[in-house]
Amino acid sequence: MERVLFDRMANSAASHWWYVARRLILADLIRRDVRPGPDSRILEIGCGTGHNFEMLKRFGRVDALEVDAAARAIAETALGRPVLSAPLPELRDVPKTSWDLICALDVIEHVDEDRASLRTMAGLLRPGGAILLTVPAFPWLWSAHDDANHHVRRYTRSTLRSTIAAAGLRIDAIGYFNSLLFPIAAAKRMIGNATGATGSDDDLPPAPVNALFRGVFALERHLVGRVSLPVGVSLFAIARGPGSKSGDSPDT
């Protein structure tokens, strides 16, 4: 990810509609479908500047990993203790069988070896633990935003499903989200590609637009994991090791 994008993340993640609504959606998924116990240990891989920590702390003790030094320094201030630094797929020196929930939120699209990365994450889980993933959806939505964020790929539900299965994990739930705003996002990406737009498209919009988008996107917390949405700008998945008991969430 470009340095300027980490700086922008640090400045806007508390208020930008996408970050705020996504945290609400993910919190509902964790509460309803992962259901971590009161003493759970959580690892966020690729935590950026730490904007998910307060949400994740509701569900257990949070540890984190971030390879970008400047972002890691900001995250350590937010977490109040050291943040690990180890690149995927190896995650060298990260303790195995240590976590009940691993979150990799818009992470594996940045690495060449996504299947190997997921296999390594599986080895870090305690028995019965879960991995929560989010990734960008649909290769045809590729734009300057993906280039600026150093993405390697975008996924469809079928390619994400096959990637998770190839890593030896069982899928509890999988599906699209950021669906209600999908027509706007798709049109913006296609227009940007046609006009040669450059850079990322994550600037903080004017307050009324920000509030509107936040409200519309946040409505999906009542749908994601319960209803199979046909399209979305992003995908989520909850995966567990092959020996884990079946979860309560349907494979959407």
C-alpha positions in Angstrom: 0.0 0.0 0.0 1.2 3.5 -0.8 2.6 5.5 2.2 0.0 8.2 1.6 -2.8 5.7 2.0 -1.6 4.6 5.5 -1.5 8.3 6.4 -5.0 8.8 5.1 -6.2 5.7 7.0 -4.9 7.0 10.2 -6.6 10.4 9.7 -10.0 9.2 8.5 -10.7 5.6 9.7 -12.6 6.9 12.7 -15.1 8.8 10.6 -15.0 7.6 6.9 -18.3 5.8 6.0 -16.6 2.7 4.7 -14.5 2.0 7.8 -17.3 2.9 10.3 -20.0 0.8 8.6 -17.7 -2.1 7.9 -16.8 -2.3 11.6 -20.5 -2.5 12.5 -21.0 -5.3 10.0 -18.0 -7.3 11.1 -18.9 -6.9 14.8 -22.3 -8.4 14.1 -20.7 -11.3 12.1 -18.3 -12.1 14.9 -21.0 -11.9 17.6 -23.5 -13.9 15.7 -21.5 -16.4 13.7 -18.0 -16.7 15.2 -19.3 -16.4 18.8 -15.9 -16.2 20.6 -15.8 -17.1 24.3 -15.2 -14.6 27.1 -11.5 -15.4 27.3 -10.8 -15.5 23.6 -7.5 -14.4 22.1 -7.7 -12.5 18.8 -5.0 -11.8 16.2 -5.5 -9.2 13.5 -3.1 -9.8 10.7 -2.4 -6.6 8.6 -3.9 -4.3 11.2 -2.7 -1.1 9.5 -2.9 1.8 11.9 -5.1 -0.1 14.4 -8.5 1.2 13.5 -10.3 -2.1 14.2 -8.9 -2.6 17.7 -11.7 -1.1 19.7 -14.2 -3.2 17.9 -12.2 -6.4 18.3 -11.6 -5.7 22.0 -15.2 -6.4 22.7 -14.6 -10.0 21.9 -11.4 -10.8 23.7 -7.7 -9.9 24.1 -6.3 -8.5 20.9 -2.9 -9.0 19.4 -1.8 -7.6 16.1 0.6 -7.9 13.2 1.7 -5.2 10.7 4.7 -5.2 8.5 4.7 -1.5 7.6 6.9 0.2 10.2 5.1 3.6 10.2 1.6 2.1 10.4 2.9 -0.4 13.1 4.1 2.5 15.3 0.6 4.1 15.2 -1.0 0.7 15.9 1.2 0.1 18.9 0.1 3.4 20.4 -3.6 2.4 19.8 -3.0 -1.1 21.2 -0.8 -0.1 24.1 1.7 -2.8 23.5 4.0 -4.1 20.8 2.6 -5.2 17.4 4.2 -8.1 15.7 6.0 -7.8 12.4 6.2 -10.9 10.2 5.3 -11.1 6.5 2.9 -13.6 4.9 2.9 -16.4 4.0 5.5 -17.6 6.5 4.6 -15.6 9.6 7.9 -16.6 11.2 8.1 -16.6 15.0 4.3 -16.0 15.4 3.2 -18.5 18.1 1.2 -21.4 16.7 -2.1 -22.7 18.2 -2.5 -19.5 20.1 -5.6 -17.7 18.9 -9.4 -18.3 18.9 -10.0 -15.8 16.1 -7.7 -14.5 13.4 -8.9 -11.5 11.4 -7.3 -10.8 8.0 -9.4 -7.9 6.8 -8.5 -6.9 3.2 -5.1 -8.6 3.5 -4.7 -11.7 1.4 -5.4 -9.9 -1.9 -2.0 -8.1 -1.3 0.1 -11.3 -1.3 1.1 -13.7 -4.1 0.7 -16.8 -2.0 -2.8 -16.5 -0.6 -3.4 -20.3 -0.2 -0.1 -20.7 1.7 -0.9 -17.7 3.8 -4.2 -19.3 4.8 -2.6 -22.6 5.6 -0.1 -20.7 7.9 -3.0 -18.9 9.6 -4.8 -22.2 10.2 -1.7 -23.4 12.1 -2.0 -20.4 14.5 -5.6 -21.2 15.6 -6.5 -22.9 18.8 -8.8 -26.0 18.3 -12.2 -24.7 17.2 -10.8 -21.3 16.2 -12.0 -19.3 13.2 -10.5 -17.1 10.5 -12.5 -14.0 9.4 -11.5 -12.8 6.0 -12.6 -9.8 3.8 -11.3 -9.3 0.3 -12.2 -7.0 -2.7 -14.7 -8.6 -5.1 -14.9 -9.1 -8.9 -11.8 -8.8 -11.1 -13.7 -6.7 -13.6 -13.9 -3.9 -10.9 -10.1 -3.6 -11.1 -9.2 0.1 -11.2 -6.5 2.6 -10.1 -7.7 2.0 -6.6 -6.3 -1.5 -6.7 -3.0 -0.4 -8.2 -2.6 2.3 -5.5 -3.3 -0.3 -2.8 -0.9 -2.9 -4.4 -3.6 -5.5 -4.8 -2.5 -8.7 -6.6 -6.1 -9.9 -7.3 -9.8 -9.4 -6.7 -12.0 -12.4 -5.9 -15.3 -13.9 -6.8 -17.2 -16.0 -4.4 -16.2 -19.2 -6.2 -12.5 -18.2 -6.4 -12.4 -17.3 -2.7 -14.2 -20.5 -1.8 -11.7 -22.6 -3.8 -8.7 -20.7 -2.2 -10.0 -21.4 1.3 -10.7 -25.1 0.5 -7.3 -25.5 -1.1 -5.8 -24.3 2.2 -7.5 -27.2 4.0 -10.1 -25.0 5.8 -13.8 -25.5 6.1 -16.1 -22.6 5.2 -18.7 -21.7 7.7 -20.0 -18.7 5.8 -19.1 -16.8 2.7 -20.8 -14.0 0.7 -20.8 -10.6 -0.8 -21.2 -7.3 1.1 -21.1 -3.6 0.4 -24.0 -4.5 -1.9 -26.5 -1.7 -1.6 -24.0 0.8 -2.8 -22.6 -1.6 -5.5 -24.2 0.2 -8.5 -22.6 3.5 -7.5 -19.2 1.9 -6.8 -19.2 0.0 -10.1 -20.2 3.0 -12.1 -17.5 5.1 -10.5 -14.8 2.4 -11.2 -15.9 2.0 -14.8 -15.9 5.8 -15.4 -12.6 6.1 -13.8 -11.1 3.4 -16.0 -12.6 5.0 -19.1 -11.2 8.4 -18.2 -7.8 7.2 -17.0 -8.3 8.2 -13.4 -5.3 7.5 -11.1 -4.8 7.0 -7.4 -7.1 5.6 -4.7 -10.8 6.6 -4.3 -10.9 6.6 -0.5 -11.0 10.4 0.2 -13.4 11.4 2.9 -16.5 12.8 1.1 -18.5 15.8 2.2 -20.2 15.3 5.6 -23.8 14.8 4.2 -22.6 12.3 1.6 -20.4 10.5 4.2 -23.4 10.2 6.6 -25.7 8.9 3.8 -23.2 6.3 2.6 -22.4 5.2 6.2 -26.1 4.7 6.9 -26.8 2.8 3.7 -23.8 0.5 4.1 -24.4 -0.1 7.8 -27.9 -1.4 7.0 -26.2 -4.5 5.6 -25.4 -5.6 9.2 -28.9 -7.0 9.2 -28.3 -8.9 6.0 -24.7 -10.1 5.8 -24.4 -13.7 6.9 -28.2 -14.1 6.8 -29.1 -13.4 3.2 -27.1 -14.4 0.1 -26.5 -11.1 -1.6 -25.9 -11.5 -5.3 -23.1 -8.9 -5.7 -21.0 -6.6 -3.6 -17.8 -4.6 -3.7 -16.3 -6.9 -1.1 -16.5 -10.5 0.1 -16.4 -12.0 3.6 -15.7 -15.5 4.7 -15.6 -17.3 8.1 -13.4 -20.4 7.9 -12.3 -23.0 10.4 -9.9 -26.0 10.6 -11.1 -29.3 9.2 -11.5 -30.8 12.7 -13.7 -28.0 14.1 -17.3 -28.5 14.9 -19.8 -27.1 12.4 -20.7 -23.5 13.1 -24.2 -22.0 13.2 -23.9 -19.9 10.1 -25.1 -21.2 6.7 -22.7 -21.2 3.7 -24.3 -18.2 2.0 
